[in-house]
Amino acid sequence: MSMSRSHKRRRILLFVDGVSLTLSYIVMITLRFQWYFKREWMIPLYSMLFIMEILFATLVNVYRGRSLDYKPIEDSDPLEVFVEFFKNQVILFVFMLVVLMATKNTQLVSRLAMGILVITNFVFVFTFRMLYRAILIKSGNPEFHRRKIAALVYSPDINAARAHLEKELGLEFSLEGIHPLDEAYPEAGIRLSNEDAVIKKREELVDAVRNSGCSDVFICIPDKLELADFVRNDLVRRFGNVGINTYYALSMDGQWITGNLIRELGYYQATYYTAMVKRCNVLGVNFAVSNVENAVRYVRSHIRDFFGKYICFCNVHTTVEASENADYMKIQNSSALTFPDGQPIVNRIQKAGYVKAERIAGPDFMEAMFNSTMDGKLSHFFYGSSEETIALLKEKLPERFPGMDIRGFYSPPFRELTEAEDEEIVEMLNSSGADLVWIGLGAPKQEKWMAAHEGKIHGVMLGVGAGFNFFAGNIKRAPRWVRKIGMEWLYRLFQDPKRLFKRYFESNIKFIWKAIFMGK
C-alpha cells in the first residue's frame, strides 16, 4: 500500500472519529444542559475541551496508524476493531483528565456531562467504524490495490490450495489463478528437460502467468516430491527471467507449514513439530496440549498409529461429567488423544504453564482436516446424527471441500442396536476403507460407542458431537470473533435455551467450584 493511500484511510477514520466526538458533545449538551449554559465560563471551558480532544484524537490515530502492528479495519474482525478503538478511547479519556487537572478545572466540569460524553462517544465511534468496515468489505477498499499473484500446484493439492489461498492471502495479494504443474513437470521423469513437449509446456506456463498480469508467483511443491529442488530452481529461474517474483511454500512430510506452526527460537524461525506428549490434567481428564493446525498435522502424519483408536473433544460439560463418573473418566483418558473443547478448560491449562495452549473444538478440527484432505490422500466416513442432517452433509460437503474422499454416510436408528445390527455396522465401516470415521452421536453416547468399538474399527474414530449439524448448516456456528473471546457457549445458548440452559448453568457452576475453589 502506498503512503498516500494509507494516509487517505487514516484521514477517513479521523473524520469518522471527529464526527462521533461532535455528535457526542451535541448529545451531552442536549441531555445535561438543554442547550443552555447557566454560566458564561461554561462556553469557553467546554469549547476548549472539544478542541483539545479533537487535536489529541488526531495525534493518537496518526501515531497508532504508523505502528508496526496496525491492521487495516476491513481486515479486522469486530473484536479487533473494538480493542483498537477502546485503546484510543482510554488514551483520550486519560488525556482529558490531565488537561482538566493541569488547567485546574476538575471541579468546574460536570461529572454527569463527562459521563454522558464518554459513553456516547464510545457508542458512536464503534458504530461508525463498524459501518465504515462494512462498506469497505462490501465494495472493496477503493484506496487499496492488491498485487496479483498466481499459484503453481500439483493437481492433487489444487483444491486445498485454492481453499486456503482465497481465504488467507490477506490484503497484499489478489489470487489470479491456480495453475497445475503436472504436464510441465511430470512427477515421473522430471529431468526430461530436452523433450520438446515438456519444454513447450513450461514456456506456456510462464506465459500464462505473465499474460495474467501477475507480478508474483507462489510455488507449492511438496518436499516429498522426488527432485523437488530441480522443479523449484527451474521455476525460479524461468520466472526471474521475465521479472516475476517467486514465493516458495514450505512443507514438511508432505504437509504445508503455516503461520500457526512457526516458532521463534532466538535468531531462527522454526516449525513446531510436536510429539503430542504434553498432557495437562483438568478435573482428572488428561488433555493434549496443542493447537488446531498442529493437531491436524500430527493426526495426518501418524494416521496408521491411530487406526482402531479414538479421539475425544471434551468440553466443560463432559469434563464435569467425567469428574463425577469413573467409567466415563476412564473412557476419556483411554483415548488416543483428548482435546480441550472449551475456553474455561484452556484457561486452566494456560495457568498450569502451557501458555501456548489453544482451544481445539471438534468443528474447528473438522474444518482444518477437511481442508487438509482435499488432496484425496485420506478418506472419510460420517456415522451418526439424523437422516435430515446426513442428507444435507451429502449435498454440502462435496461443494465446500471438493476433492475430499468421502466413503459413506450412515444415520443409525435412535434406539439400542442389536448385536447383529452392530456387527453389520462395523462391517460397513470397515469395508468402506475410511481412514477417518467421524462419530456424531452426541456426548457421552459417542465416547461410550467409540470405547466399545476400540480395536474393531479399522480407521480412527473422532467424536465430534454437533459438528455434523454445523457443516450441514441446520445449526449456525458463532462468528469467529465470538469464538475468539470464548463466548461460543453463550451464542449456542441463545440458539437453544430450553435444552442448553440447565446443562450450561449446572456444568459451569460445578466446573468453577471444582477447578477454582477445590483446586482440582
C-alpha positions in Angstrom: 0.0 0.0 0.0 1.4 3.4 -0.9 1.8 6.1 1.8 -0.8 8.3 0.2 -3.4 5.5 0.3 -2.5 4.7 3.9 -2.9 8.4 4.7 -6.3 8.5 3.0 -7.6 5.6 5.1 -6.4 7.3 8.3 -8.0 10.6 7.2 -11.3 8.8 6.8 -11.0 7.2 10.2 -10.1 10.6 11.7 -13.2 12.1 10.0 -15.3 9.2 11.5 -13.9 9.8 14.9 -14.3 13.6 14.6 -18.0 13.2 13.6 -18.5 10.8 16.5 -17.0 13.3 19.0 -19.0 16.1 17.7 -22.3 14.1 18.0 -21.2 13.1 21.5 -20.9 16.8 22.5 -24.2 17.6 20.9 -25.9 14.8 22.9 -24.1 15.7 26.1 -25.1 19.4 25.8 -28.7 18.5 25.0 -29.1 16.0 27.8 -27.2 17.7 30.5 -27.7 21.5 29.8 -30.7 21.5 27.4 -28.6 23.7 25.1 -28.5 26.5 27.8 -25.3 27.1 29.7 -26.1 28.7 33.1 -22.6 30.3 33.5 -20.7 32.2 30.9 -17.4 30.4 31.8 -19.0 27.1 30.6 -18.9 28.0 26.9 -15.1 28.6 26.7 -14.4 25.6 29.1 -16.4 23.0 27.0 -15.2 24.6 23.8 -11.6 24.2 24.9 -12.2 20.6 25.9 -13.8 19.8 22.5 -10.9 21.4 20.5 -8.3 19.7 22.7 -10.0 16.3 22.3 -10.1 16.7 18.5 -6.4 17.6 18.4 -5.4 14.8 20.7 -7.6 12.2 18.9 -5.8 13.2 15.7 -2.4 12.6 17.3 -3.4 9.3 18.7 -4.8 8.0 15.4 -1.8 9.1 13.4 0.6 7.6 15.9 -1.3 4.2 16.2 -1.8 4.1 12.4 2.0 4.2 11.9 2.7 1.4 14.4 4.0 -1.9 13.1 1.0 -3.9 14.4 -1.5 -1.6 12.7 -4.1 -3.7 10.9 -6.5 -2.2 8.2 -10.0 -2.0 9.5 -11.6 -4.2 6.8 -9.1 -6.9 7.6 -10.0 -6.9 11.3 -12.8 -8.8 13.0 -15.3 -6.9 15.3 -13.3 -7.9 18.4 -10.1 -6.4 16.9 -12.0 -3.2 15.9 -13.3 -3.0 19.4 -9.9 -3.4 21.0 -8.2 -0.9 18.7 -10.8 1.9 19.3 -11.0 1.0 23.0 -7.3 1.7 23.4 -7.8 5.0 21.7 -10.7 6.0 23.9 -8.8 5.1 27.1 -5.8 7.3 26.0 -8.2 10.1 25.1 -10.0 9.9 28.4 -6.8 10.0 30.4 -5.6 13.0 28.3 -8.9 14.8 29.1 -8.4 14.2 32.8 -4.8 15.5 32.6 -5.9 18.7 30.8 -8.6 19.3 33.4 -6.2 18.9 36.3 -3.5 21.0 34.6 -5.9 23.8 34.0 -7.4 23.4 37.5 -10.9 22.9 36.0 -11.7 19.5 37.5 -14.2 21.0 40.0 -15.9 23.1 37.3 -16.7 20.3 34.8 -20.0 18.4 35.4 -19.2 14.7 36.2 -22.6 13.8 34.7 -21.7 15.7 31.5 -18.4 13.9 31.3 -20.1 10.5 31.8 -22.6 11.2 29.0 -19.7 12.3 26.8 -17.5 9.3 27.3 -20.4 6.8 26.9 -21.9 8.4 23.8 -18.5 8.8 22.2 -17.8 5.2 22.9 -21.0 4.1 21.2 -20.8 6.5 18.2 -17.1 5.7 17.4 -17.7 1.9 17.5 -20.9 2.1 15.5 -19.4 4.4 12.7 -16.2 2.4 12.5 -18.2 -0.8 12.0 -20.3 0.8 9.3 -17.1 2.0 7.6 -15.7 -1.5 7.8 -18.9 -3.0 6.4 -18.8 -0.6 3.4 -15.2 -1.5 2.7 -15.8 -5.2 2.9 -18.9 -5.0 0.6 -17.5 -2.7 -2.0 -13.8 -3.5 -1.7 -11.3 -1.0 -0.4 -11.1 1.7 -3.2 -7.8 3.0 -1.8 -6.0 -0.3 -1.8 -4.6 -2.1 -4.9 -3.6 -5.7 -4.3 -0.7 -7.3 -6.2 -1.7 -10.0 -8.5 -0.3 -13.5 -7.7 -0.6 -16.9 -9.3 -0.2 -20.2 -7.6 1.5 -23.2 -9.1 0.4 -26.5 -7.6 0.3 -30.2 -8.5 -3.2 -31.4 -9.2 -3.9 -33.4 -6.0 -3.3 -30.2 -4.0 -5.2 -27.7 -6.1 -8.5 -27.8 -4.2 -6.8 -27.5 -0.8 -4.5 -24.7 -2.1 -7.5 -22.7 -3.5 -9.4 -23.0 -0.2 -6.5 -21.7 1.8 -5.2 -19.0 -0.5 -8.5 -17.4 -1.3 -9.2 -17.0 2.4 -5.7 -16.4 3.8 -3.8 -14.3 1.3 -4.7 -11.1 3.2 -4.6 -7.6 1.8 -1.3 -7.6 -0.1 -2.2 -10.1 -2.8 -5.1 -11.0 -5.1 -5.2 -14.6 -6.4 -5.5 -14.5 -10.2 -5.4 -18.2 -10.8 -4.0 -21.6 -9.9 -2.1 -23.5 -12.5 -1.3 -27.2 -12.4 2.3 -28.3 -12.7 1.7 -31.9 -13.8 2.3 -31.5 -17.6 5.2 -29.1 -17.3 6.9 -31.0 -14.6 5.6 -34.6 -14.6 6.4 -36.4 -11.4 7.8 -39.3 -13.5 10.8 -38.2 -15.4 11.0 -34.6 -14.2 14.5 -34.3 -15.7 13.3 -34.9 -19.2 14.0 -31.2 -20.0 15.2 -32.0 -23.5 11.8 -33.3 -24.7 10.2 -30.6 -26.9 6.7 -31.2 -25.5 7.8 -30.7 -21.9 9.8 -27.6 -22.7 6.9 -26.1 -24.5 4.5 -26.8 -21.5 7.0 -25.0 -19.2 7.1 -22.0 -21.6 3.3 -21.9 -21.8 3.1 -22.0 -18.0 5.3 -18.9 -17.7 3.5 -17.1 -20.5 0.1 -17.8 -18.9 1.2 -16.3 -15.6 2.9 -13.3 -17.2 -0.1 -12.6 -19.5 -2.5 -12.6 -16.5 -0.6 -9.5 -15.2 0.8 -11.2 -12.1 3.9 -9.6 -10.5 4.4 -12.6 -8.2 4.0 -16.4 -8.2 3.5 -18.8 -5.3 5.1 -22.2 -5.9 3.7 -25.2 -3.9 5.9 -28.3 -4.3 5.7 -30.9 -1.5 9.1 -31.7 0.0 8.4 -35.5 -0.6 8.2 -35.0 -4.4 11.3 -36.6 -6.0 13.7 -33.9 -7.3 11.6 -31.1 -5.8 14.7 -28.9 -5.7 15.1 -29.2 -9.5 11.5 -28.1 -10.1 11.8 -25.2 -7.7 15.1 -23.9 -9.1 13.9 -24.2 -12.7 10.7 -22.3 -12.0 12.5 -19.6 -10.1 15.0 -19.2 -13.0 12.2 -19.0 -15.6 10.1 -16.5 -13.8 13.1 -14.5 -12.8 14.0 -14.1 -16.5 10.6 -12.4 -17.1 10.7 -10.2 -14.0 8.2 -12.1 -11.8 8.9 -12.6 -8.1 8.6 -16.1 -6.6 7.4 -17.3 -3.2 8.1 -20.8 -2.3 5.7 -22.7 0.1 7.5 -24.6 2.9 6.4 -28.1 3.7 7.4 -31.0 6.0 6.4 -34.6 5.5 4.3 -33.5 2.5 2.2 -31.0 4.6 2.3 -27.3 4.3 3.8 -25.2 7.2 1.5 -22.3 8.2 2.0 -19.3 10.5 0.5 -21.2 13.4 3.2 -23.8 13.2 6.1 -21.3 13.2 8.0 -20.5 16.4 10.9 -18.1 17.0 13.9 -19.7 18.5 16.3 -16.8 19.1 17.6 -15.8 15.7 15.9 -18.6 13.9 12.3 -19.3 12.7 11.4 -23.0 13.3 8.4 -25.2 12.6 6.8 -26.6 15.7 6.7 -30.4 15.2 5.1 -31.9 18.3 5.3 -35.4 19.5 1.9 -34.7 21.2 3.2 -35.8 24.5 2.3 -32.8 26.6 -0.7 -33.5 28.8 -2.4 -31.3 31.4 -4.8 -32.7 34.0 -8.0 -30.7 34.5 -10.6 -32.2 36.9 -9.0 -35.6 36.3 -9.1 -35.5 32.4 -5.7 -35.6 30.7 -5.9 -33.1 27.9 -3.4 -33.0 25.0 -1.8 -29.5 24.7 -1.6 -28.2 21.1 -3.4 -26.0 18.5 -5.8 -27.0 15.7 -3.3 -26.9 12.8 -0.7 -28.8 14.7 -3.2 -31.4 15.9 -4.4 -32.0 12.3 -0.9 -32.3 11.1 0.0 -34.8 13.8 -3.0 -36.9 13.2 -2.4 -36.9 9.4 1.3 -37.9 9.7 0.5 -40.6 12.3 -2.8 -41.8 10.9 -1.8 -45.5 10.8 -0.8 -45.4 14.5 -4.4 -44.2 15.3 -6.2 -47.0 13.4 -8.6 -48.8 15.7 -8.3 -46.0 18.4 -10.5 -42.9 19.1 -10.1 -39.2 19.7 -12.2 -37.1 22.0 -13.1 -33.4 22.1 -14.0 -32.7 25.7 -15.9 -29.5 26.7 -16.8 -28.2 30.2 -20.0 -30.3 30.4 -18.3 -33.6 29.5 -15.3 -32.7 31.7 -17.6 -32.2 34.7 -19.4 -35.4 33.9 -16.2 -37.3 33.7 -15.2 -36.0 37.1 -18.4 -37.5 38.6 -18.3 -40.8 36.7 -15.3 -43.1 37.0 -16.3 -45.1 33.9 -16.7 -42.1 31.7 -13.4 -40.7 33.1 -11.7 -43.9 32.1 -13.1 -43.6 28.6 -11.8 -40.0 28.2 -8.4 -40.9 29.5 -8.1 -44.1 27.4 -8.5 -42.2 24.1 -5.5 -41.8 21.8 -6.0 -38.0 22.3 -8.4 -35.9 24.2 -8.5 -32.3 23.1 -9.9 -29.3 25.2 -13.1 -28.1 23.5 -13.9 -25.2 25.9 -12.3 -21.9 26.8 -12.5 -22.4 30.6 -10.6 -25.6 30.2 -7.9 -23.9 28.1 -7.7 -21.1 30.7 -6.9 -23.7 33.3 -4.3 -25.4 31.0 -2.6 -22.0 30.3 -2.5 -21.2 34.1 -0.7 -24.5 34.6 2.1 -23.2 32.5 1.2 -24.2 28.9 0.8 -20.6 27.7 0.6 -21.6 24.0 -2.3 -24.0 24.5 -5.4 -23.3 22.4 -8.9 -24.5 22.2 -9.4 -27.4 19.8 -13.1 -27.6 19.1 -14.5 -30.5 17.2 -15.9 -28.3 14.3 -12.6 -26.4 14.0 -10.6 -29.7 13.8 -13.1 -31.0 11.2 -12.8 -27.9 9.0 -9.0 -27.9 9.2 -8.9 -31.7 8.4 -11.3 -31.3 5.6 -9.2 -28.6 4.0 -6.1 -30.6 4.5 -7.5 -33.8 2.9 -8.9 -32.2 -0.3 -5.9 -33.9 -1.9 -7.8 -37.2 -1.5 -5.0 -38.8 0.4 -7.2 -39.7 3.4 -10.8 -40.9 3.3 -13.8 -40.1 5.4 -17.0 -41.8 6.7 -19.7 -40.0 8.7 -21.6 -42.0 11.3 -24.4 -40.5 13.4 -26.9 -37.7 13.5 -30.3 -37.7 11.8 -31.3 -38.6 8.3 -32.1 -34.9 7.5 -28.6 -33.8 8.7 -26.9 -36.6 6.7 -28.8 -35.6 3.6 -27.5 -32.0 4.0 -24.0 -33.2 4.6 -24.1 -35.3 1.4 -25.0 -32.2 -0.5 -22.8 -29.5 1.1 -19.5 -31.3 1.9 -18.5 -32.0 -1.7 -19.4 -28.4 -2.7 -17.4 -26.8 0.1 -14.5 -29.2 0.1 -14.0 -30.5 -3.4 -11.6 -33.4 -3.7 -12.5 -34.9 -0.3 -12.6 -38.7 -0.5 -15.9 -39.5 1.2 -16.6 -43.2 1.5 -20.1 -43.0 3.1 -22.7 -41.7 5.4 -25.0 -43.5 7.9 -27.6 -42.4 10.4 -28.2 -45.2 12.9 -31.6 -45.8 14.5 -32.3 -43.8 17.7 -32.5 -46.9 19.8 -30.3 -49.6 21.3 -28.8 -51.7 18.4 -29.0 -55.5 18.4 -25.7 -57.4 18.4 -26.4 -58.4 14.7 -27.0 -54.8 13.7 -23.9 -53.7 15.4 -21.8 -56.3 13.6 -23.3 -55.1 10.3 -22.4 -51.5 11.1 -18.8 -52.5 11.9 -18.5 -54.4 8.7 -20.0 -51.5 6.7 -17.5 -49.0 8.2 -14.5 -51.3 7.7 -15.5 -52.3 4.2 -15.6 -48.6 3.2 -11.9 -48.4 3.9 -12.3 -45.0 5.5 -9.3 -43.6 7.4 -11.3 -41.1 9.4 -14.6 -42.2 10.9 -16.5 -39.2 12.3 -18.9 -40.0 15.0 -21.8 -37.7 15.7 -23.9 -39.3 18.4 -23.7 -36.6 21.0 -21.9 -36.8 24.3 -21.5 -39.0 26.3 -23.0 -41.6 23.9 -20.4 -41.1 21.2 -17.5 -41.6 23.6 -19.0 -44.7 25.0 -19.7 -46.1 21.5 -16.1 -45.4 20.4 -14.6 -47.0 23.5 -16.8 -50.1 23.0 -15.6 -50.4 19.4 -11.9 -49.7 20.0 -9.9 -52.2 18.0 -12.9 -53.2 15.9 -13.0 -50.2 13.6 -10.1 -50.1 11.2 -9.9 -46.3 10.9 -9.5 -43.7 13.6 -12.8 -42.7 15.3 -13.4 -39.0 16.2 -16.3 -37.9 18.4 -17.4 -34.5 17.2 -21.0 -34.1 18.5 -22.8 -31.2 16.9 -20.1 -30.9 14.3 -22.3 -32.7 11.8 -25.0 -30.0 12.2 -22.6 -27.1 11.7 -21.4 -28.4 8.4 -24.9 -29.5 7.3 -26.0 -25.9 8.0 -29.0 -26.7 10.2 -27.2 -25.1 13.2 -25.4 -21.8 12.6 -22.0 -21.5 14.2 -20.9 -18.5 16.2 -18.8 -15.9 14.3 -15.1 -16.3 14.6 -14.7 -13.2 16.8 -17.2 -14.6 19.3 -15.3 -17.9 19.4 -12.1 -15.9 19.9 -13.3 -14.4 23.1 -14.5 -17.7 24.4 -18.3 -16.9 24.2 -19.5 -19.5 21.7 -21.4 -21.2 24.5 -23.5 -18.1 25.0 -24.2 -17.9 21.3 -25.4 -21.5 21.3 -27.4 -20.9 24.5 -29.4 -18.2 22.6 -30.0 -20.7 19.8 -31.4 -23.4 22.0 -32.0 -22.0 25.5 -34.6 -24.7 26.5 -32.2 -27.6 26.0 -28.9 -25.9 27.0 -29.7 -23.6 29.9 -29.8 -26.2 32.6 -26.7 -28.0 31.2 -24.6 -24.9 30.9 -25.7 -23.5 34.3 -25.0 -26.7 36.2 -21.8 -27.6 34.3 -20.3 -24.1 34.6 -21.1 -23.8 38.3 -19.6 -27.2 39.1 -16.6 -26.5 36.9 -15.9 -23.2 38.7 -16.4 -24.8 42.1 -14.1 -27.8 41.4 -11.4 -26.1 39.3 -11.1 -22.9 41.4 -12.4 -23.4 44.9 -11.4 -27.1 45.3 -8.2 -26.7 43.3 -8.7 -29.7 41.0 
